[in-house]
C-alpha cells in the first residue's frame, strides 16, 4: 500500500481537478494574530522528493497579508512564515480564500481557510489526531498495567490479566474504528482532492477494505484525471497481489505433502527425501556462501542434538555450486546429518519445487510426509519440535 500512497500524492499535483477561478488565479487574504510582521511564502507542495516550490511572497503588516498564484488546477499548497516554525496546508478550491490563525493557539482551533474543501480537510485531520491520542492513551494504560503485573502477586496478577485483556480488546476496536473512518471519508467526501489526500492514510488498512471505495471514485468524479490514474494503479496493484497469491498457492503449504527431492549426497550417491519417511524431518535449505544460513546453523545443530533420539532428523539441501566449499562448511559447522545438493546454485530443482526466494528456509515434515511447519528458526524451531515430539 505504501507504493500506492506515493502514487496518490504525486498524482495530486499532476492531475488535479479544474479550478473555479478565472484563468486559474487564487488569492489568500490573511488575518493573523500574535504573529509579528514578517515575510510569508505561498508554496506548492510536492509529495515526492522534490522540495516545495515558492510561488509568491508577501509581507505581513499589522496581521494582514494578501498572497496569490496562478494554478490552472486544484492542488495542495502551503503558507509558510519566515520567522515562525509554522506551516499551513490548503486546497485552492475557490478563487478567494480567507485565512485566519492565532500564533498563540496551540490547538489549531483558531486556524481556518474559508472554503468547503479546506473545512472538510481540517475536520478530517482533527478527527485523525483525536483518534491517535486516544490510541496512545490506551497503549500507555496497557503498558502501565503490564508493568504493574510483573510486580504483583499471583492473585493481583490474575486480576490484571482480565483488565489487560479488556483494554486490549478495546484498543483493537479503536483501531478498527479509525480504519472505518478513513474509508468512509474517502467514499463520501465531495472533493476529489480530499479523497485522494485521504488515500495517504490507507497504508495500514487491508487492501480489500478500500477496494470498493476506490472503485467508486471513478463514478463520483468521472472527469477527474487523478482519480482515473489512481484507480488504475490500485487495480493493477490488486491484480499483482492476486497473481502473487496464486503463484504462492502453487507451492507446498502447511498441510500439503512435501515434494520429494532426489539429489546426490557428498559421496555422489543419489538420496531422496522419501527415504526418511516415518521420521519427523527438517528439510533445511541453505548454502556455504549464505551468511545468515551459517548463523542459523548452531540453532539447527542444537535442535538436532536435543531431538535426534525422538524420531527426528534433518536433511540438508544445499544451494551451493562448489562441492569443496559445501563439504567444508558441513565439517566446519558440525552438521552431522544427511546432506544433498545438485550444485546448481539458485537454479537448483529445490527452488522450483518449494518456491522459496531466500535462505535459510526450511519445512518440517511429519512421518507421513506432510508439511507441519515452514520457516522455523531459532526458538520457533525448538518450540515446534517440543510440541510434536512429546
C-alpha positions in Angstrom: 0.0 0.0 0.0 2.9 2.3 0.5 3.6 2.5 -3.2 0.0 3.5 -3.8 0.4 6.3 -1.2 3.3 7.8 -3.1 1.5 7.4 -6.4 -1.6 9.2 -4.9 0.4 12.1 -3.6 2.3 12.6 -6.8 -0.8 12.5 -8.9 -2.5 15.1 -6.7 -0.1 17.5 -8.3 -0.1 16.2 -11.8 -3.8 15.6 -12.3 -6.0 17.8 -10.2 -9.5 19.0 -10.8 -10.5 22.2 -12.5 -10.1 25.4 -10.5 -13.1 27.6 -10.5 -11.1 30.9 -10.6 -10.7 32.9 -13.7 -7.5 32.0 -15.5 -6.6 29.8 -12.5 -5.6 32.7 -10.2 -6.4 32.3 -6.5 -5.7 34.7 -3.7 -5.3 34.1 0.0 -6.2 37.0 2.3 -4.8 36.6 5.7 -5.8 37.8 9.1 -3.3 36.6 11.7 -3.0 37.4 15.4 0.1 37.2 17.7 2.4 36.8 14.8 4.9 39.7 14.2 5.3 41.3 10.9 7.5 39.2 8.5 7.5 37.6 5.1 5.1 34.8 4.2 5.5 32.4 1.4 2.9 30.6 -0.8 4.4 27.2 -1.7 3.2 24.4 -4.0 3.6 21.1 -2.2 5.1 18.1 -3.8 4.7 14.6 -2.4 7.8 13.3 -3.9 11.5 14.0 -3.3 11.0 17.5 -4.8 11.1 20.3 -2.4 8.2 22.8 -2.0 8.3 25.5 -4.7 7.6 29.1 -3.7 5.0 30.7 -6.0 4.6 34.1 -4.3 5.9 36.1 -1.4 4.1 38.7 0.7 4.7 40.7 3.9 2.5 40.6 6.9 1.7 44.1 8.1 -0.3 44.5 11.3 -1.6 41.0 11.0 -2.8 41.3 7.4 -1.5 40.0 4.1 -2.6 39.1 0.6 -0.8 36.5 -1.5 -1.7 34.8 -4.8 -0.7 32.5 -7.5 -1.9 31.1 -10.8 -2.7 27.4 -10.9 -5.0 26.0 -13.6 -5.8 23.0 -11.4 -6.6 22.4 -7.8 -3.7 21.1 -5.7 -2.1 21.2 -2.3 -0.4 24.4 -1.2 1.2 25.7 2.0 1.6 29.1 3.7 4.9 29.3 5.4 6.0 32.1 7.7 9.6 33.4 7.5 10.3 33.5 11.3 7.8 31.1 12.7 8.0 27.3 12.7 4.5 27.0 11.3 3.1 26.0 8.0 -0.5 25.5 6.9 -1.6 23.3 4.0 -4.7 24.1 2.0 -6.6 23.4 -1.3 -7.2 26.2 -3.8 -10.8 25.2 -4.5 -12.1 28.8 -4.7 -10.6 31.9 -6.3 -10.7 33.9 -3.0 -9.7 32.2 0.3 -9.7 33.8 3.7 -7.1 32.6 6.2 -7.1 33.2 9.9 -4.9 32.0 12.7 -3.6 32.9 16.1 0.1 32.4 16.8 -0.6 31.6 20.5 -3.1 28.9 19.8 -1.6 25.5 20.1 -4.8 23.5 19.5 -5.3 24.6 15.9 -8.9 25.6 16.7 -8.1 29.2 15.8 -6.9 28.3 12.3 -9.1 28.0 9.2 -9.3 28.5 5.4 -12.7 29.7 4.4 -13.6 27.2 1.7 -15.6 24.0 1.8 -12.7 21.7 0.8 -10.4 23.2 3.4 -13.1 23.0 6.1 -13.5 19.3 5.3 -9.7 18.7 5.2 -9.3 20.4 8.6 -12.1 18.3 10.2 -10.6 15.1 8.8 -7.1 15.9 10.2 -8.5 16.9 13.6 -10.5 13.7 13.8 -7.5 11.6 12.9 -5.4 13.4 15.6 -8.1 12.8 18.2 -8.1 9.1 17.3 -4.3 9.0 17.5 -4.3 10.5 21.0 -7.0 8.1 22.1 -4.9 5.1 20.9 -1.7 6.5 22.6 -3.6 6.8 25.9 -4.9 3.3 25.6 -1.5 1.9 24.8 0.1 3.8 27.7 -2.5 2.3 30.1 -1.9 -1.2 28.9 1.8 -0.7 29.3 1.3 0.6 32.8 -0.8 -2.4 33.8 1.7 -4.8 32.3 4.4 -3.2 34.3 2.4 -3.5 37.5 1.6 -7.1 36.7 5.2 -8.0 36.9 5.3 -6.6 40.4 2.0 -8.0 41.6 1.4 -11.2 43.5 -0.4 -14.2 41.9 -3.9 -13.1 42.8 -3.4 -9.5 41.7 -1.7 -10.7 38.6 -4.8 -12.7 37.6 -7.0 -9.6 38.1 -4.7 -7.6 35.9 -4.8 -10.3 33.3 -8.5 -9.7 32.9 -8.1 -5.9 32.9 -5.4 -6.0 30.2 -7.5 -8.4 28.1 -10.4 -5.9 28.1 -8.2 -3.0 27.4 -6.5 -4.8 24.5 -9.9 -5.7 23.0 -10.9 -2.0 23.3 -7.7 -0.9 21.7 -8.4 -3.3 18.7 -11.9 -1.8 18.4 -10.4 1.8 18.3 -8.0 0.8 15.5 -10.9 -0.7 13.5 -13.0 2.5 14.0 -10.1 4.6 12.8 -9.8 2.5 9.7 -13.5 2.7 9.0 -13.4 6.5 9.5 -10.7 6.9 6.7 -12.6 4.5 4.4 -15.9 6.3 4.9 -14.3 9.7 4.3 -12.8 8.6 1.0 -16.2 7.2 0.0 -18.2 10.3 1.0 -16.2 13.5 0.7 -17.4 15.8 -2.0 -14.0 17.0 -3.1 -11.8 14.7 -5.2 -8.5 16.2 -3.9 -9.6 15.5 -0.3 -10.5 11.9 -1.3 -7.0 11.4 -2.8 -5.4 13.1 0.2 -7.1 10.6 2.5 -5.7 7.8 0.5 -2.4 8.6 2.0 -3.8 7.1 5.3 -4.6 3.7 3.9 -1.2 2.2 4.3 -2.2 0.1 7.4 -5.6 -0.8 6.0 -6.2 -4.2 4.4 -6.4 -3.6 0.6 -9.7 -5.4 0.2 -11.4 -3.0 2.6 -10.7 0.0 0.3 -11.3 -1.8 -3.0 -14.9 -0.7 -3.4 -14.5 2.9 -2.1 -11.6 3.4 -4.6 -13.5 1.9 -7.4 -16.4 4.2 -6.6 -14.2 7.3 -7.1 -14.5 6.8 -10.9 -18.3 7.1 -10.7 -18.2 10.0 -8.3 -15.6 12.0 -10.1 -15.6 10.8 -13.8 -13.8 13.8 -15.2 -11.0 13.8 -12.7 -7.8 12.6 -14.2 -6.1 11.8 -10.9 -9.0 9.6 -9.9 -8.7 7.7 -13.1 -5.0 7.3 -12.7 -5.2 6.2 -9.1 -8.0 3.7 -9.6 -6.0 2.2 -12.5 -2.9 1.9 -10.3 -4.9 0.4 -7.4 -6.4 -2.2 -9.8 -3.0 -3.1 -11.1 -1.7 -3.5 -7.6 -4.7 -5.8 -6.7 -4.1 -7.8 -9.9 -0.4 -8.2 -9.0 -1.3 -9.2 -5.5 -3.7 -11.8 -6.7 -1.1 -13.2 -9.1 1.4 -13.4 -6.3 -1.1 -15.3 -4.1 -1.9 -17.7 -6.9 1.8 -18.3 -7.5 2.3 -18.8 -3.8 -0.5 -21.3 -3.7 1.2 -23.4 -6.4 3.9 -24.2 -3.9 3.6 -26.6 -0.9 2.0 -25.1 2.2 1.3 -26.4 5.7 -0.9 -29.4 5.4 0.3 -30.5 1.9 2.7 -33.3 1.1 6.3 -32.3 0.8 7.5 -32.7 -2.8 10.1 -35.4 -3.0 13.7 -34.3 -3.6 16.4 -36.6 -5.1 20.0 -35.3 -5.4 23.5 -36.6 -4.8 24.9 -36.6 -1.4 28.5 -35.7 -0.5 29.7 -39.1 -1.8 28.0 -38.5 -5.1 25.3 -41.1 -4.4 21.6 -40.2 -5.0 19.4 -39.8 -2.0 15.8 -38.9 -1.7 13.7 -37.2 1.0 11.2 -40.0 0.7 13.8 -42.4 2.1 13.3 -40.7 5.5 9.5 -41.4 5.5 8.5 -42.5 9.0 10.5 -39.8 10.7 10.0 -36.1 11.5 12.3 -34.4 9.1 13.5 -30.8 9.0 14.3 -30.1 5.3 16.9 -27.4 5.7 17.7 -25.3 2.6 21.0 -23.5 3.0 24.4 -22.8 1.4 28.0 -22.4 2.5 28.1 -18.9 1.0 25.0 -17.8 2.9 25.9 -15.8 6.0 22.5 -15.9 7.6 22.4 -19.7 7.0 25.7 -20.2 8.7 24.5 -18.0 11.6 21.4 -20.2 11.9 23.3 -23.5 11.8 24.1 -23.6 15.5 20.4 -23.5 16.3 19.7 -26.4 13.9 22.6 -28.3 15.5 21.2 -27.7 19.0 17.7 -28.9 17.9 19.2 -32.0 16.2 21.1 -33.0 19.3 18.1 -32.5 21.5 15.6 -34.4 19.5 17.5 -36.8 17.3 16.6 -39.7 19.6 12.9 -38.9 19.3 12.3 -40.0 15.7 13.7 -36.7 14.4 16.4 -35.9 11.8 17.5 -33.2 9.4 18.0 -33.3 5.7 20.3 -30.5 4.5 19.6 -29.3 0.9 22.3 -27.0 -0.3 22.2 -24.3 -3.0 26.0 -24.5 -3.3 27.8 -24.6 -6.6 31.2 -25.6 -5.4 31.3 -29.0 -3.8 34.5 -28.5 -1.9 33.1 -25.4 -0.2 29.9 -27.2 0.6 31.6 -30.2 2.2 34.0 -27.9 4.1 31.1 -25.9 5.6 29.4 -29.1 6.7 32.5 -30.1 8.6 33.2 -26.6 10.0 29.6 -26.2 11.3 29.4 -29.8 12.6 26.3 -30.6 10.6 26.2 -34.3 11.3 23.0 -35.2 9.3 22.4 -36.2 5.7 23.2 -33.6 3.0 22.3 -33.4 -0.7 22.8 -30.9 -3.5 22.6 -30.7 -7.2 25.2 -27.9 -7.0 23.2 -25.6 -9.3 23.0 -22.5 -7.0 19.6 -20.7 -7.5 18.9 -23.0 -10.4 18.5 -25.9 -8.0 15.5 -28.1 -8.5 14.6 -27.5 -4.8 13.9 -23.8 -5.5 11.3 -24.6 -8.1 9.8 -27.4 -6.0 9.4 -25.4 -2.8 9.1 -21.8 -4.2 11.4 -20.0 -1.7 13.3 -16.9 -2.8 15.7 -16.6 0.2 17.7 -18.8 2.5 17.8 -20.0 5.2 14.5 -21.6 4.6 13.1 -24.9 5.9 10.0 -27.1 6.1 9.2 -29.5 8.9 7.7 -32.8 7.6 5.9 -35.4 9.7 6.3 -39.2 9.4 3.6 -39.3 6.7 5.4 -36.8 4.5 3.1 -33.9 5.3 4.4 -30.4 6.0 3.6 -29.2 9.5 5.9 -26.2 9.7 7.5 -23.6 7.5 10.4 -21.2 8.1 11.1 -22.4 11.7 14.2 -20.6 13.1 15.8 -20.2 16.5 13.3 -20.6 19.4 10.4 -21.2 16.9 12.1 -24.4 15.7 12.7 -25.8 19.2 9.2 -24.8 20.3 7.6 -26.6 17.4 9.6 -29.7 17.9 8.7 -29.7 21.6 5.1 -29.6 20.6 5.2 -32.5 18.1 7.9 -34.7 19.7 6.3 -35.2 23.2 
